[in-house]
């Protein structure tokens, strides 16, 4: 069943309004009609099954039939900190990691980041990234849209990760301690009734400098390898996130 995210203000006592591009999608792409049902979420705490009553080009109104229990969110909150990659790779990271279960995306600049940072350009791209996160969350039946933050510099990244319970820095030169070596002991200590924050930090195409790795470790991050094969920057985030979800029981692990 098709799912849509709306602003909390679009919810009424008995009805919910879906407007703008989503309304056009319902009519022109899905070819829905009055009487069809859909799921609507405010992305915070409310999720309902609703039945379309009226359709206009810019607004679809639906009668709330049932309040649903939000079930599409992992109890583990994972931040994917990704050094800005070339081209549209960031879009791929956001789309696929949203499907897997990321809660936050934090793009950052590091010593070997190839992309030339342009604040105005990044602000425009931010809108597209957030749209991709929204569409991927709808497709994956998430109950919340992952937050996509503005890119930060290395210092900002270090500060932002200070509140995490575990920070895994993916480092291609780490041949001793692998991601699994860190996740399995951590998974044994976790209590599903509590909220935990984990960060996956992935470097640019050229990887991290040794100085950055030392600084991150001094801040509490753990440098980990992802096996004997070297992964592309956009692949590393997806692989690491999948491992975390598995070991935490989100994909049938413990």
Secondary structure, 3 states (H helix, E strand, C coil): CCEEECCHHHECCCEEEEEHHHHHHHHHHCCCCCCCEEEEECCCCCEEEEEEEEEECCEEEEEEEEECCCCCCCCEEEEEEEECCCCCHHHHHHHHHHHHCCCEEEEECCCCCCCCCCHHHHHHHHHHHHHHHHHHHHHCCCCCCCEEEEEECHHHHHHHHHHCCEEEEECCCCCCCEHHHHHHHHHHHCCCCCCEEEEEEECCCCCCCHHHHHHHHHCCCEEEECCCCCCCHHHHHHHHHHHHHHHCCCCCCC
